Amino acid sequence: MNAPIVHVNASIASSNAPAPTDAAHRPVGGSYTFGGRKGRISPTRQRALDELVPRYLFAPPFDASRPLIIEIGCGKGEATAAMAGGDTDSLVIACEPNAATIANLASLLDDGGITNVALWVGDALDLLAHLGPASTAEIRVWFPDPWPKPRHAHKRLVTAQRLGLITDALTIGARLRIATDDAAYAEEALAAIGAEPRLSGGIVARPPGRPVTTFEARGLRAGHRPIDIEAHRIR
Ligand SMILES: C[S@@+](CC[C@H](N)C(=O)[O-])C[C@H]1O[C@@H](n2cnc3c(N)ncnc32)[C@H](O)[C@@H]1O
């Protein structure tokens, strides 16, 4: 099994994400929902990682009067940056354990003068545990890793078990938004939502403000169709 990406840049990861533990959200074989991608990093991205990422790291205390939006797995953060203008009354926390890709988002925030987005370089499930129950107005998951091989299925983010933890974090009335281009994943997510009595939701039209992400574009080129799902916490 690959090492979790949170170790790729320990100095940055440890500056806001806690060290990985055998917490309750990794009950299935102690697994993470992400893999250990280690690639080459360009000098520009390295500079963003060293100089910009630290400026945007989420660090409590924060203005608790602003609704919190958590994006799980922002990747390069194109959607985060593009949607931030519609979320100016909120604090958006973009979570991504891959420090090299989230560095791209730090550059987008800097270039765009965006001030309502903070970064969590680590496991979003750690952040949710840290924030506590009923803390979050919206959780976004744009194109979660599909983990299509049956032997990796335990790593999927939107399983019944992990969905319980995600639901815990939502306030009553808050929404969970998911996009995936994997029909089987969408089916599993819909079944998990259907089985979670605190959630009500289903497939929705593509939200007008959601831009095409890197992962979505790759899928579109391969002939995949995105499916958008939305659920609300009702109790
Ligand atoms: C398939 S990629 C999609 C990235 C981006 N949203 C897009 O559409 O291009 C999924 C991302 O989720 C991240 N991820 C998976 N599990 C995560 C977790 N528990 N917390 C934060 N990020 C996670 C992965 O590292 C990966 O970058």
The ligand as an ORCA input file, in Angstrom:
! r2SCAN-3c Opt
* xyz 0 1
  C      -9.975     12.464     -8.120
  S      -9.204     13.779     -7.304
  C     -10.258     15.166     -7.726
  C      -9.584     16.488     -7.451
  C     -10.432     17.710     -7.840
  N     -11.599     17.840     -6.986
  C     -10.843     17.618     -9.280
  O     -12.051     17.423     -9.544
  O      -9.960     17.766    -10.150
  C      -9.682     13.485     -5.619
  C      -8.849     14.258     -4.632
  O      -9.357     14.048     -3.326
  C      -8.259     14.034     -2.434
  N      -8.709     13.347     -1.218
  C      -9.082     12.045     -1.098
  N      -9.427     11.787      0.168
  C      -9.302     12.945      0.865
  C      -9.496     13.306      2.227
  N      -9.898     12.405      3.127
  N      -9.266     14.586      2.592
  C      -8.851     15.491      1.676
  N      -8.652     15.210      0.385
  C      -8.861     13.953     -0.013
  C      -7.174     13.299     -3.209
  O      -5.868     13.560     -2.724
  C      -7.392     13.840     -4.615
  O      -6.598     14.975     -4.861
*
